[in-house]
Structures are given as structure tokens and as C-alpha cells.
Amino acid sequence: MPKIKTNRGAAKRFKRTASGAIKCYASHRRHILTKKSTKRKRQLRSPQYIHPSDVRSALRMIPYC
């Protein structure tokens, strides 16, 4: 059985935690930050976990990470 290729775009965006959950970073933090409140920007700073319905497809993209 051949090895499965890792999706390199997904490998840069997602990390698997020790418990098996998949961590990612929030969007809306790149530009147009002046109109966003400090509270909103601070909350976007913390890592997010992907939705349970997306876990299966993410694990398929990063099989060895």
C-alpha cells in the first residue's frame, strides 16, 4: 500500500493536539484592523478548534501530522 500524500496547504494551517483534536487559527486578523474592537482582535488571537463535522476531512488531508 503506498503512502498517502499530505496536503501541504492543510499542513501549514492545522495542527493535531495530543488528544487528537485539530487546532487552527482564526481568520479576520490580517488587515482592516482599525475598525475591529480590541476585544474582538484579542479573542481572534487564541487558537480555535475546527468543527466536529470537519474533523474527518482534515484528518484525511494531514494523515501523518
PDBQT receptor file of N, H, CA, C and O in Angstrom, charges set to zero:
ATOM      1  N   MET A   1       0.844  -1.187   0.000  1.00  0.00    +0.000 N 
ATOM      2  CA  MET A   1       0.000   0.000   0.000  1.00  0.00    +0.000 C 
ATOM      3  C   MET A   1       0.888   1.249   0.000  1.00  0.00    +0.000 C 
ATOM      4  O   MET A   1       1.755   1.384   0.863  1.00  0.00    +0.000 OA
ATOM      5  N   PRO A   2       0.684   2.161  -0.952  1.00  0.00    +0.000 N 
ATOM      6  CA  PRO A   2       1.539   3.353  -0.990  1.00  0.00    +0.000 C 
ATOM      7  C   PRO A   2       1.192   4.338   0.126  1.00  0.00    +0.000 C 
ATOM      8  O   PRO A   2       0.105   4.307   0.704  1.00  0.00    +0.000 OA
ATOM      9  N   LYS A   3       2.146   5.202   0.400  1.00  0.00    +0.000 N 
ATOM     10  H   LYS A   3       3.029   5.227  -0.070  1.00  0.00    +0.000 HD
ATOM     11  CA  LYS A   3       1.916   6.240   1.394  1.00  0.00    +0.000 C 
ATOM     12  C   LYS A   3       0.917   7.265   0.853  1.00  0.00    +0.000 C 
ATOM     13  O   LYS A   3       0.773   7.429  -0.358  1.00  0.00    +0.000 OA
ATOM     14  N   ILE A   4       0.240   7.942   1.758  1.00  0.00    +0.000 N 
ATOM     15  H   ILE A   4       0.357   7.809   2.742  1.00  0.00    +0.000 HD
ATOM     16  CA  ILE A   4      -0.709   8.984   1.372  1.00  0.00    +0.000 C 
ATOM     17  C   ILE A   4       0.021  10.324   1.411  1.00  0.00    +0.000 C 
ATOM     18  O   ILE A   4       0.750  10.609   2.361  1.00  0.00    +0.000 OA
ATOM     19  N   LYS A   5      -0.176  11.140   0.387  1.00  0.00    +0.000 N 
ATOM     20  H   LYS A   5      -0.768  10.908  -0.384  1.00  0.00    +0.000 HD
ATOM     21  CA  LYS A   5       0.447  12.455   0.381  1.00  0.00    +0.000 C 
ATOM     22  C   LYS A   5      -0.288  13.394   1.330  1.00  0.00    +0.000 C 
ATOM     23  O   LYS A   5      -1.516  13.380   1.415  1.00  0.00    +0.000 OA
ATOM     24  N   THR A   6       0.483  14.208   2.040  1.00  0.00    +0.000 N 
ATOM     25  H   THR A   6       1.481  14.220   1.971  1.00  0.00    +0.000 HD
ATOM     26  CA  THR A   6      -0.074  15.223   2.911  1.00  0.00    +0.000 C 
ATOM     27  C   THR A   6      -0.420  16.443   2.074  1.00  0.00    +0.000 C 
ATOM     28  O   THR A   6       0.363  16.850   1.216  1.00  0.00    +0.000 OA
ATOM     29  N   ASN A   7      -1.587  17.029   2.315  1.00  0.00    +0.000 N 
ATOM     30  H   ASN A   7      -2.223  16.699   3.012  1.00  0.00    +0.000 HD
ATOM     31  CA  ASN A   7      -1.953  18.285   1.665  1.00  0.00    +0.000 C 
ATOM     32  C   ASN A   7      -1.142  19.388   2.343  1.00  0.00    +0.000 C 
ATOM     33  O   ASN A   7      -1.373  19.700   3.511  1.00  0.00    +0.000 OA
ATOM     34  N   ARG A   8      -0.194  19.980   1.615  1.00  0.00    +0.000 N 
ATOM     35  H   ARG A   8      -0.007  19.727   0.666  1.00  0.00    +0.000 HD
ATOM     36  CA  ARG A   8       0.740  20.922   2.221  1.00  0.00    +0.000 C 
ATOM     37  C   ARG A   8       0.071  22.201   2.702  1.00  0.00    +0.000 C 
ATOM     38  O   ARG A   8       0.515  22.800   3.682  1.00  0.00    +0.000 OA
ATOM     39  N   GLY A   9      -0.985  22.624   2.029  1.00  0.00    +0.000 N 
ATOM     40  H   GLY A   9      -1.346  22.137   1.233  1.00  0.00    +0.000 HD
ATOM     41  CA  GLY A   9      -1.726  23.800   2.484  1.00  0.00    +0.000 C 
ATOM     42  C   GLY A   9      -2.382  23.543   3.821  1.00  0.00    +0.000 C 
ATOM     43  O   GLY A   9      -2.383  24.411   4.694  1.00  0.00    +0.000 OA
ATOM     44  N   ALA A  10      -2.949  22.339   3.990  1.00  0.00    +0.000 N 
ATOM     45  H   ALA A  10      -2.948  21.634   3.280  1.00  0.00    +0.000 HD
ATOM     46  CA  ALA A  10      -3.593  21.975   5.253  1.00  0.00    +0.000 C 
ATOM     47  C   ALA A  10      -2.552  21.786   6.358  1.00  0.00    +0.000 C 
ATOM     48  O   ALA A  10      -2.809  22.118   7.515  1.00  0.00    +0.000 OA
ATOM     49  N   ALA A  11      -1.388  21.257   6.009  1.00  0.00    +0.000 N 
ATOM     50  H   ALA A  11      -1.179  20.987   5.069  1.00  0.00    +0.000 HD
ATOM     51  CA  ALA A  11      -0.339  21.021   6.998  1.00  0.00    +0.000 C 
ATOM     52  C   ALA A  11       0.151  22.334   7.606  1.00  0.00    +0.000 C 
ATOM     53  O   ALA A  11       0.562  22.363   8.765  1.00  0.00    +0.000 OA
ATOM     54  N   LYS A  12       0.110  23.424   6.827  1.00  0.00    +0.000 N 
ATOM     55  H   LYS A  12      -0.224  23.400   5.885  1.00  0.00    +0.000 HD
ATOM     56  CA  LYS A  12       0.531  24.727   7.336  1.00  0.00    +0.000 C 
ATOM     57  C   LYS A  12      -0.545  25.390   8.187  1.00  0.00    +0.000 C 
ATOM     58  O   LYS A  12      -0.243  26.282   8.980  1.00  0.00    +0.000 OA
ATOM     59  N   ARG A  13      -1.791  24.968   8.033  1.00  0.00    +0.000 N 
ATOM     60  H   ARG A  13      -2.037  24.244   7.388  1.00  0.00    +0.000 HD
ATOM     61  CA  ARG A  13      -2.896  25.614   8.728  1.00  0.00    +0.000 C 
ATOM     62  C   ARG A  13      -3.375  24.873   9.967  1.00  0.00    +0.000 C 
ATOM     63  O   ARG A  13      -3.846  25.503  10.914  1.00  0.00    +0.000 OA
ATOM     64  N   PHE A  14      -3.265  23.556   9.980  1.00  0.00    +0.000 N 
ATOM     65  H   PHE A  14      -2.882  23.045   9.211  1.00  0.00    +0.000 HD
ATOM     66  CA  PHE A  14      -3.801  22.746  11.062  1.00  0.00    +0.000 C 
ATOM     67  C   PHE A  14      -2.696  22.039  11.826  1.00  0.00    +0.000 C 
ATOM     68  O   PHE A  14      -1.675  21.656  11.255  1.00  0.00    +0.000 OA
ATOM     69  N   LYS A  15      -2.913  21.871  13.132  1.00  0.00    +0.000 N 
ATOM     70  H   LYS A  15      -3.743  22.183  13.595  1.00  0.00    +0.000 HD
ATOM     71  CA  LYS A  15      -2.016  21.072  13.964  1.00  0.00    +0.000 C 
ATOM     72  C   LYS A  15      -2.895  20.139  14.789  1.00  0.00    +0.000 C 
ATOM     73  O   LYS A  15      -3.974  20.525  15.239  1.00  0.00    +0.000 OA
ATOM     74  N   ARG A  16      -2.428  18.923  14.980  1.00  0.00    +0.000 N 
ATOM     75  H   ARG A  16      -1.551  18.610  14.615  1.00  0.00    +0.000 HD
ATOM     76  CA  ARG A  16      -3.178  17.978  15.797  1.00  0.00    +0.000 C 
ATOM     77  C   ARG A  16      -2.694  18.056  17.237  1.00  0.00    +0.000 C 
ATOM     78  O   ARG A  16      -1.489  18.064  17.487  1.00  0.00    +0.000 OA
ATOM     79  N   THR A  17      -3.618  18.113  18.182  1.00  0.00    +0.000 N 
ATOM     80  H   THR A  17      -4.598  18.107  17.980  1.00  0.00    +0.000 HD
ATOM     81  CA  THR A  17      -3.250  18.166  19.596  1.00  0.00    +0.000 C 
ATOM     82  C   THR A  17      -3.012  16.744  20.111  1.00  0.00    +0.000 C 
ATOM     83  O   THR A  17      -3.273  15.767  19.409  1.00  0.00    +0.000 OA
ATOM     84  N   ALA A  18      -2.519  16.646  21.334  1.00  0.00    +0.000 N 
ATOM     85  H   ALA A  18      -2.307  17.439  21.904  1.00  0.00    +0.000 HD
ATOM     86  CA  ALA A  18      -2.234  15.335  21.919  1.00  0.00    +0.000 C 
ATOM     87  C   ALA A  18      -3.498  14.502  22.086  1.00  0.00    +0.000 C 
ATOM     88  O   ALA A  18      -3.451  13.273  22.026  1.00  0.00    +0.000 OA
ATOM     89  N   SER A  19      -4.625  15.170  22.296  1.00  0.00    +0.000 N 
ATOM     90  H   SER A  19      -4.664  16.169  22.344  1.00  0.00    +0.000 HD
ATOM     91  CA  SER A  19      -5.890  14.450  22.469  1.00  0.00    +0.000 C 
ATOM     92  C   SER A  19      -6.523  14.060  21.139  1.00  0.00    +0.000 C 
ATOM     93  O   SER A  19      -7.517  13.334  21.116  1.00  0.00    +0.000 OA
ATOM     94  N   GLY A  20      -5.951  14.540  20.019  1.00  0.00    +0.000 N 
ATOM     95  H   GLY A  20      -5.143  15.130  20.037  1.00  0.00    +0.000 HD
ATOM     96  CA  GLY A  20      -6.475  14.190  18.705  1.00  0.00    +0.000 C 
ATOM     97  C   GLY A  20      -7.353  15.253  18.074  1.00  0.00    +0.000 C 
ATOM     98  O   GLY A  20      -7.776  15.102  16.928  1.00  0.00    +0.000 OA
ATOM     99  N   ALA A  21      -7.636  16.333  18.804  1.00  0.00    +0.000 N 
ATOM    100  H   ALA A  21      -7.292  16.456  19.735  1.00  0.00    +0.000 HD
ATOM    101  CA  ALA A  21      -8.414  17.435  18.224  1.00  0.00    +0.000 C 
ATOM    102  C   ALA A  21      -7.544  18.182  17.229  1.00  0.00    +0.000 C 
ATOM    103  O   ALA A  21      -6.320  18.063  17.264  1.00  0.00    +0.000 OA
ATOM    104  N   ILE A  22      -8.161  18.948  16.345  1.00  0.00    +0.000 N 
ATOM    105  H   ILE A  22      -9.156  19.044  16.316  1.00  0.00    +0.000 HD
ATOM    106  CA  ILE A  22      -7.397  19.686  15.345  1.00  0.00    +0.000 C 
ATOM    107  C   ILE A  22      -7.538  21.172  15.620  1.00  0.00    +0.000 C 
ATOM    108  O   ILE A  22      -8.638  21.723  15.665  1.00  0.00    +0.000 OA
ATOM    109  N   LYS A  23      -6.379  21.803  15.803  1.00  0.00    +0.000 N 
ATOM    110  H   LYS A  23      -5.486  21.355  15.767  1.00  0.00    +0.000 HD
ATOM    111  CA  LYS A  23      -6.296  23.202  16.163  1.00  0.00    +0.000 C 
ATOM    112  C   LYS A  23      -6.008  24.025  14.914  1.00  0.00    +0.000 C 
ATOM    113  O   LYS A  23      -5.268  23.581  14.037  1.00  0.00    +0.000 OA
ATOM    114  N   CYS A  24      -6.586  25.222  14.827  1.00  0.00    +0.000 N 
ATOM    115  H   CYS A  24      -7.187  25.583  15.540  1.00  0.00    +0.000 HD
ATOM    116  CA  CYS A  24      -6.292  26.131  13.727  1.00  0.00    +0.000 C 
ATOM    117  C   CYS A  24      -6.373  27.551  14.265  1.00  0.00    +0.000 C 
ATOM    118  O   CYS A  24      -6.822  27.766  15.391  1.00  0.00    +0.000 OA
ATOM    119  N   TYR A  25      -5.948  28.506  13.479  1.00  0.00    +0.000 N 
ATOM    120  H   TYR A  25      -5.584  28.331  12.564  1.00  0.00    +0.000 HD
ATOM    121  CA  TYR A  25      -6.001  29.896  13.902  1.00  0.00    +0.000 C 
ATOM    122  C   TYR A  25      -7.163  30.603  13.233  1.00  0.00    +0.000 C 
ATOM    123  O   TYR A  25      -7.565  30.247  12.125  1.00  0.00    +0.000 OA
ATOM    124  N   ALA A  26      -7.701  31.609  13.912  1.00  0.00    +0.000 N 
ATOM    125  H   ALA A  26      -7.375  31.898  14.812  1.00  0.00    +0.000 HD
ATOM    126  CA  ALA A  26      -8.882  32.323  13.445  1.00  0.00    +0.000 C 
ATOM    127  C   ALA A  26      -8.556  33.213  12.251  1.00  0.00    +0.000 C 
ATOM    128  O   ALA A  26      -7.431  33.689  12.097  1.00  0.00    +0.000 OA
ATOM    129  N   SER A  27      -9.556  33.423  11.418  1.00  0.00    +0.000 N 
ATOM    130  H   SER A  27     -10.470  33.036  11.543  1.00  0.00    +0.000 HD
ATOM    131  CA  SER A  27      -9.416  34.338  10.289  1.00  0.00    +0.000 C 
ATOM    132  C   SER A  27      -9.756  35.761  10.735  1.00  0.00    +0.000 C 
ATOM    133  O   SER A  27     -10.029  35.986  11.914  1.00  0.00    +0.000 OA
ATOM    134  N   HIS A  28      -9.742  36.710   9.823  1.00  0.00    +0.000 N 
ATOM    135  H   HIS A  28      -9.520  36.527   8.865  1.00  0.00    +0.000 HD
ATOM    136  CA  HIS A  28     -10.079  38.124  10.044  1.00  0.00    +0.000 C 
ATOM    137  C   HIS A  28      -9.044  38.852  10.901  1.00  0.00    +0.000 C 
ATOM    138  O   HIS A  28      -9.392  39.780  11.631  1.00  0.00    +0.000 OA
ATOM    139  N   ARG A  29      -7.784  38.444  10.820  1.00  0.00    +0.000 N 
ATOM    140  H   ARG A  29      -7.502  37.690  10.227  1.00  0.00    +0.000 HD
ATOM    141  CA  ARG A  29      -6.740  39.096  11.605  1.00  0.00    +0.000 C 
ATOM    142  C   ARG A  29      -5.651  39.716  10.733  1.00  0.00    +0.000 C 
ATOM    143  O   ARG A  29      -4.623  40.142  11.261  1.00  0.00    +0.000 OA
ATOM    144  N   ARG A  30      -5.840  39.779   9.439  1.00  0.00    +0.000 N 
ATOM    145  H   ARG A  30      -6.675  39.433   9.010  1.00  0.00    +0.000 HD
ATOM    146  CA  ARG A  30      -4.774  40.198   8.538  1.00  0.00    +0.000 C 
ATOM    147  C   ARG A  30      -4.761  41.696   8.244  1.00  0.00    +0.000 C 
ATOM    148  O   ARG A  30      -3.705  42.325   8.305  1.00  0.00    +0.000 OA
ATOM    149  N   HIS A  31      -5.898  42.266   7.933  1.00  0.00    +0.000 N 
ATOM    150  H   HIS A  31      -6.757  41.755   7.883  1.00  0.00    +0.000 HD
ATOM    151  CA  HIS A  31      -5.940  43.681   7.561  1.00  0.00    +0.000 C 
ATOM    152  C   HIS A  31      -7.293  44.261   7.945  1.00  0.00    +0.000 C 
ATOM    153  O   HIS A  31      -8.184  43.541   8.395  1.00  0.00    +0.000 OA
ATOM    154  N   ILE A  32      -7.437  45.576   7.761  1.00  0.00    +0.000 N 
ATOM    155  H   ILE A  32      -6.713  46.161   7.395  1.00  0.00    +0.000 HD
ATOM    156  CA  ILE A  32      -8.623  46.339   8.177  1.00  0.00    +0.000 C 
ATOM    157  C   ILE A  32      -8.876  46.105   9.679  1.00  0.00    +0.000 C 
ATOM    158  O   ILE A  32      -9.983  45.761  10.093  1.00  0.00    +0.000 OA
ATOM    159  N   LEU A  33      -7.833  46.300  10.466  1.00  0.00    +0.000 N 
ATOM    160  H   LEU A  33      -6.934  46.580  10.130  1.00  0.00    +0.000 HD
ATOM    161  CA  LEU A  33      -7.923  46.041  11.901  1.00  0.00    +0.000 C 
ATOM    162  C   LEU A  33      -8.379  47.259  12.701  1.00  0.00    +0.000 C 
ATOM    163  O   LEU A  33      -8.729  47.130  13.874  1.00  0.00    +0.000 OA
ATOM    164  N   THR A  34      -8.379  48.451  12.076  1.00  0.00    +0.000 N 
ATOM    165  H   THR A  34      -8.094  48.557  11.123  1.00  0.00    +0.000 HD
ATOM    166  CA  THR A  34      -8.722  49.662  12.823  1.00  0.00    +0.000 C 
ATOM    167  C   THR A  34     -10.184  49.688  13.225  1.00  0.00    +0.000 C 
ATOM    168  O   THR A  34     -10.518  50.206  14.290  1.00  0.00    +0.000 OA
ATOM    169  N   LYS A  35     -11.063  49.141  12.399  1.00  0.00    +0.000 N 
ATOM    170  H   LYS A  35     -10.792  48.720  11.533  1.00  0.00    +0.000 HD
ATOM    171  CA  LYS A  35     -12.489  49.184  12.722  1.00  0.00    +0.000 C 
ATOM    172  C   LYS A  35     -12.922  48.046  13.650  1.00  0.00    +0.000 C 
ATOM    173  O   LYS A  35     -14.041  48.055  14.161  1.00  0.00    +0.000 OA
ATOM    174  N   LYS A  36     -12.045  47.076  13.866  1.00  0.00    +0.000 N 
ATOM    175  H   LYS A  36     -11.136  47.069  13.450  1.00  0.00    +0.000 HD
ATOM    176  CA  LYS A  36     -12.386  45.963  14.744  1.00  0.00    +0.000 C 
ATOM    177  C   LYS A  36     -12.019  46.320  16.176  1.00  0.00    +0.000 C 
ATOM    178  O   LYS A  36     -10.986  46.941  16.425  1.00  0.00    +0.000 OA
ATOM    179  N   SER A  37     -12.867  45.926  17.112  1.00  0.00    +0.000 N 
ATOM    180  H   SER A  37     -13.707  45.421  16.910  1.00  0.00    +0.000 HD
ATOM    181  CA  SER A  37     -12.634  46.272  18.512  1.00  0.00    +0.000 C 
ATOM    182  C   SER A  37     -11.457  45.473  19.071  1.00  0.00    +0.000 C 
ATOM    183  O   SER A  37     -11.098  44.411  18.561  1.00  0.00    +0.000 OA
ATOM    184  N   THR A  38     -10.875  46.016  20.125  1.00  0.00    +0.000 N 
ATOM    185  H   THR A  38     -11.167  46.878  20.540  1.00  0.00    +0.000 HD
ATOM    186  CA  THR A  38      -9.747  45.355  20.782  1.00  0.00    +0.000 C 
ATOM    187  C   THR A  38     -10.152  43.994  21.316  1.00  0.00    +0.000 C 
ATOM    188  O   THR A  38      -9.382  43.036  21.240  1.00  0.00    +0.000 OA
ATOM    189  N   LYS A  39     -11.364  43.908  21.857  1.00  0.00    +0.000 N 
ATOM    190  H   LYS A  39     -11.990  44.686  21.919  1.00  0.00    +0.000 HD
ATOM    191  CA  LYS A  39     -11.866  42.633  22.390  1.00  0.00    +0.000 C 
ATOM    192  C   LYS A  39     -11.956  41.586  21.292  1.00  0.00    +0.000 C 
ATOM    193  O   LYS A  39     -11.569  40.435  21.492  1.00  0.00    +0.000 OA
ATOM    194  N   ARG A  40     -12.466  41.986  20.132  1.00  0.00    +0.000 N 
ATOM    195  H   ARG A  40     -12.781  42.921  19.969  1.00  0.00    +0.000 HD
ATOM    196  CA  ARG A  40     -12.622  41.050  19.008  1.00  0.00    +0.000 C 
ATOM    197  C   ARG A  40     -11.267  40.562  18.526  1.00  0.00    +0.000 C 
ATOM    198  O   ARG A  40     -11.093  39.371  18.267  1.00  0.00    +0.000 OA
ATOM    199  N   LYS A  41     -10.298  41.476  18.401  1.00  0.00    +0.000 N 
ATOM    200  H   LYS A  41     -10.439  42.443  18.612  1.00  0.00    +0.000 HD
ATOM    201  CA  LYS A  41      -8.953  41.092  17.946  1.00  0.00    +0.000 C 
ATOM    202  C   LYS A  41      -8.263  40.188  18.959  1.00  0.00    +0.000 C 
ATOM    203  O   LYS A  41      -7.552  39.258  18.580  1.00  0.00    +0.000 OA
ATOM    204  N   ARG A  42      -8.469  40.457  20.249  1.00  0.00    +0.000 N 
ATOM    205  H   ARG A  42      -9.046  41.212  20.558  1.00  0.00    +0.000 HD
ATOM    206  CA  ARG A  42      -7.864  39.632  21.294  1.00  0.00    +0.000 C 
ATOM    207  C   ARG A  42      -8.433  38.222  21.277  1.00  0.00    +0.000 C 
ATOM    208  O   ARG A  42      -7.698  37.250  21.452  1.00  0.00    +0.000 OA
ATOM    209  N   GLN A  43      -9.751  38.107  21.064  1.00  0.00    +0.000 N 
ATOM    210  H   GLN A  43     -10.348  38.897  20.922  1.00  0.00    +0.000 HD
ATOM    211  CA  GLN A  43     -10.376  36.788  21.020  1.00  0.00    +0.000 C 
ATOM    212  C   GLN A  43      -9.968  36.002  19.776  1.00  0.00    +0.000 C 
ATOM    213  O   GLN A  43      -9.900  34.773  19.812  1.00  0.00    +0.000 OA
ATOM    214  N   LEU A  44      -9.698  36.705  18.675  1.00  0.00    +0.000 N 
ATOM    215  H   LEU A  44      -9.753  37.703  18.645  1.00  0.00    +0.000 HD
ATOM    216  CA  LEU A  44      -9.250  36.027  17.457  1.00  0.00    +0.000 C 
ATOM    217  C   LEU A  44      -7.808  35.529  17.571  1.00  0.00    +0.000 C 
ATOM    218  O   LEU A  44      -7.379  34.673  16.797  1.00  0.00    +0.000 OA
ATOM    219  N   ARG A  45      -7.067  36.069  18.537  1.00  0.00    +0.000 N 
ATOM    220  H   ARG A  45      -7.415  36.764  19.166  1.00  0.00    +0.000 HD
ATOM    221  CA  ARG A  45      -5.675  35.679  18.729  1.00  0.00    +0.000 C 
ATOM    222  C   ARG A  45      -5.538  34.243  19.231  1.00  0.00    +0.000 C 
ATOM    223  O   ARG A  45      -4.575  33.556  18.891  1.00  0.00    +0.000 OA
ATOM    224  N   SER A  46      -6.491  33.791  20.032  1.00  0.00    +0.000 N 
ATOM    225  H   SER A  46      -7.273  34.349  20.308  1.00  0.00    +0.000 HD
ATOM    226  CA  SER A  46      -6.390  32.459  20.626  1.00  0.00    +0.000 C 
ATOM    227  C   SER A  46      -6.689  31.382  19.584  1.00  0.00    +0.000 C 
ATOM    228  O   SER A  46      -7.505  31.600  18.689  1.00  0.00    +0.000 OA
ATOM    229  N   PRO A  47      -6.036  30.225  19.690  1.00  0.00    +0.000 N 
ATOM    230  CA  PRO A  47      -6.284  29.159  18.717  1.00  0.00    +0.000 C 
ATOM    231  C   PRO A  47      -7.702  28.606  18.824  1.00  0.00    +0.000 C 
ATOM    232  O   PRO A  47      -8.272  28.540  19.913  1.00  0.00    +0.000 OA
ATOM    233  N   GLN A  48      -8.255  28.216  17.704  1.00  0.00    +0.000 N 
ATOM    234  H   GLN A  48      -7.792  28.269  16.819  1.00  0.00    +0.000 HD
ATOM    235  CA  GLN A  48      -9.599  27.662  17.627  1.00  0.00    +0.000 C 
ATOM    236  C   GLN A  48      -9.490  26.163  17.356  1.00  0.00    +0.000 C 
ATOM    237  O   GLN A  48      -8.430  25.665  16.975  1.00  0.00    +0.000 OA
ATOM    238  N   TYR A  49     -10.587  25.461  17.555  1.00  0.00    +0.000 N 
ATOM    239  H   TYR A  49     -11.447  25.866  17.864  1.00  0.00    +0.000 HD
ATOM    240  CA  TYR A  49     -10.661  24.054  17.185  1.00  0.00    +0.000 C 
ATOM    241  C   TYR A  49     -11.658  23.932  16.050  1.00  0.00    +0.000 C 
ATOM    242  O   TYR A  49     -12.701  24.586  16.065  1.00  0.00    +0.000 OA
ATOM    243  N   ILE A  50     -11.346  23.098  15.064  1.00  0.00    +0.000 N 
ATOM    244  H   ILE A  50     -10.499  22.567  15.052  1.00  0.00    +0.000 HD
ATOM    245  CA  ILE A  50     -12.255  23.006  13.920  1.00  0.00    +0.000 C 
ATOM    246  C   ILE A  50     -13.528  22.274  14.325  1.00  0.00    +0.000 C 
ATOM    247  O   ILE A  50     -13.546  21.493  15.276  1.00  0.00    +0.000 OA
ATOM    248  N   HIS A  51     -14.572  22.545  13.589  1.00  0.00    +0.000 N 
ATOM    249  H   HIS A  51     -14.558  23.179  12.816  1.00  0.00    +0.000 HD
ATOM    250  CA  HIS A  51     -15.895  21.988  13.887  1.00  0.00    +0.000 C 
ATOM    251  C   HIS A  51     -15.846  20.467  13.779  1.00  0.00    +0.000 C 
ATOM    252  O   HIS A  51     -15.165  19.941  12.899  1.00  0.00    +0.000 OA
ATOM    253  N   PRO A  52     -16.553  19.747  14.652  1.00  0.00    +0.000 N 
ATOM    254  CA  PRO A  52     -16.524  18.272  14.611  1.00  0.00    +0.000 C 
ATOM    255  C   PRO A  52     -16.898  17.660  13.263  1.00  0.00    +0.000 C 
ATOM    256  O   PRO A  52     -16.426  16.577  12.917  1.00  0.00    +0.000 OA
ATOM    257  N   SER A  53     -17.742  18.351  12.506  1.00  0.00    +0.000 N 
ATOM    258  H   SER A  53     -18.125  19.231  12.787  1.00  0.00    +0.000 HD
ATOM    259  CA  SER A  53     -18.127  17.810  11.200  1.00  0.00    +0.000 C 
ATOM    260  C   SER A  53     -17.003  17.918  10.173  1.00  0.00    +0.000 C 
ATOM    261  O   SER A  53     -17.045  17.239   9.147  1.00  0.00    +0.000 OA
ATOM    262  N   ASP A  54     -15.986  18.768  10.433  1.00  0.00    +0.000 N 
ATOM    263  H   ASP A  54     -15.952  19.319  11.266  1.00  0.00    +0.000 HD
ATOM    264  CA  ASP A  54     -14.868  18.931   9.505  1.00  0.00    +0.000 C 
ATOM    265  C   ASP A  54     -13.641  18.117   9.892  1.00  0.00    +0.000 C 
ATOM    266  O   ASP A  54     -12.664  18.083   9.145  1.00  0.00    +0.000 OA
ATOM    267  N   VAL A  55     -13.678  17.463  11.046  1.00  0.00    +0.000 N 
ATOM    268  H   VAL A  55     -14.473  17.491  11.653  1.00  0.00    +0.000 HD
ATOM    269  CA  VAL A  55     -12.500  16.746  11.544  1.00  0.00    +0.000 C 
ATOM    270  C   VAL A  55     -12.094  15.620  10.602  1.00  0.00    +0.000 C 
ATOM    271  O   VAL A  55     -10.908  15.438  10.330  1.00  0.00    +0.000 OA
ATOM    272  N   ARG A  56     -13.058  14.872  10.106  1.00  0.00    +0.000 N 
ATOM    273  H   ARG A  56     -14.022  15.020  10.326  1.00  0.00    +0.000 HD
ATOM    274  CA  ARG A  56     -12.757  13.720   9.257  1.00  0.00    +0.000 C 
ATOM    275  C   ARG A  56     -12.020  14.134   7.980  1.00  0.00    +0.000 C 
ATOM    276  O   ARG A  56     -11.045  13.491   7.593  1.00  0.00    +0.000 OA
ATOM    277  N   SER A  57     -12.478  15.195   7.332  1.00  0.00    +0.000 N 
ATOM    278  H   SER A  57     -13.270  15.718   7.647  1.00  0.00    +0.000 HD
ATOM    279  CA  SER A  57     -11.826  15.645   6.106  1.00  0.00    +0.000 C 
ATOM    280  C   SER A  57     -10.447  16.237   6.393  1.00  0.00    +0.000 C 
ATOM    281  O   SER A  57      -9.533  16.093   5.581  1.00  0.00    +0.000 OA
ATOM    282  N   ALA A  58     -10.287  16.902   7.540  1.00  0.00    +0.000 N 
ATOM    283  H   ALA A  58     -11.029  17.020   8.200  1.00  0.00    +0.000 HD
ATOM    284  CA  ALA A  58      -8.983  17.461   7.900  1.00  0.00    +0.000 C 
ATOM    285  C   ALA A  58      -7.976  16.348   8.195  1.00  0.00    +0.000 C 
ATOM    286  O   ALA A  58      -6.810  16.449   7.811  1.00  0.00    +0.000 OA
ATOM    287  N   LEU A  59      -8.421  15.291   8.873  1.00  0.00    +0.000 N 
ATOM    288  H   LEU A  59      -9.368  15.210   9.185  1.00  0.00    +0.000 HD
ATOM    289  CA  LEU A  59      -7.522  14.171   9.166  1.00  0.00    +0.000 C 
ATOM    290  C   LEU A  59      -7.083  13.462   7.890  1.00  0.00    +0.000 C 
ATOM    291  O   LEU A  59      -5.972  12.936   7.820  1.00  0.00    +0.000 OA
ATOM    292  N   ARG A  60      -7.946  13.446   6.891  1.00  0.00    +0.000 N 
ATOM    293  H   ARG A  60      -8.848  13.873   6.948  1.00  0.00    +0.000 HD
ATOM    294  CA  ARG A  60      -7.591  12.851   5.615  1.00  0.00    +0.000 C 
ATOM    295  C   ARG A  60      -6.515  13.669   4.889  1.00  0.00    +0.000 C 
ATOM    296  O   ARG A  60      -5.695  13.121   4.152  1.00  0.00    +0.000 OA
ATOM    297  N   MET A  61      -6.536  14.994   5.111  1.00  0.00    +0.000 N 
ATOM    298  H   MET A  61      -7.202  15.439   5.709  1.00  0.00    +0.000 HD
ATOM    299  CA  MET A  61      -5.544  15.863   4.468  1.00  0.00    +0.000 C 
ATOM    300  C   MET A  61      -4.203  15.832   5.174  1.00  0.00    +0.000 C 
ATOM    301  O   MET A  61      -3.168  16.029   4.538  1.00  0.00    +0.000 OA
ATOM    302  N   ILE A  62      -4.201  15.583   6.501  1.00  0.00    +0.000 N 
ATOM    303  H   ILE A  62      -5.042  15.422   7.018  1.00  0.00    +0.000 HD
ATOM    304  CA  ILE A  62      -2.937  15.536   7.255  1.00  0.00    +0.000 C 
ATOM    305  C   ILE A  62      -2.796  14.178   7.945  1.00  0.00    +0.000 C 
ATOM    306  O   ILE A  62      -2.911  14.097   9.168  1.00  0.00    +0.000 OA
ATOM    307  N   PRO A  63      -2.551  13.116   7.184  1.00  0.00    +0.000 N 
ATOM    308  CA  PRO A  63      -2.554  11.766   7.775  1.00  0.00    +0.000 C 
ATOM    309  C   PRO A  63      -1.419  11.495   8.745  1.00  0.00    +0.000 C 
ATOM    310  O   PRO A  63      -1.591  10.680   9.652  1.00  0.00    +0.000 OA
ATOM    311  N   TYR A  64      -0.263  12.139   8.602  1.00  0.00    +0.000 N 
ATOM    312  H   TYR A  64      -0.123  12.801   7.866  1.00  0.00    +0.000 HD
ATOM    313  CA  TYR A  64       0.897  11.799   9.445  1.00  0.00    +0.000 C 
ATOM    314  C   TYR A  64       1.272  12.902  10.415  1.00  0.00    +0.000 C 
ATOM    315  O   TYR A  64       2.259  12.758  11.136  1.00  0.00    +0.000 OA
ATOM    316  N   CYS A  65       0.545  13.975  10.462  1.00  0.00    +0.000 N 
ATOM    317  H   CYS A  65      -0.257  14.092   9.875  1.00  0.00    +0.000 HD
ATOM    318  CA  CYS A  65       0.893  15.105  11.336  1.00  0.00    +0.000 C 
ATOM    319  C   CYS A  65       0.345  14.900  12.726  1.00  0.00    +0.000 C 
ATOM    320  O   CYS A  65       0.539  15.748  13.597  1.00  0.00    +0.000 OA
TER     321      CYS A  65
